[in-house]
């Protein structure tokens, strides 16, 4: 397989974190995908996409347990 962006053949399976937004919150989802080692382009299998879509639905319906791992704070500048 060649990367469609940089044409490198150095593409490996890697664990990455995707983001699902829920209002002002961001849910981090660890998922295994193919990643180009040269430019970072990600390639998702149908199974990975299906897993993300299912989890997105569960997050929206609040039917999945989420762990609080920290806060993001925004500075108010005048």
Helices and strands as residue ranges (DSSP letters): E 11-22, E 25-36, E 42-43, H 46-60
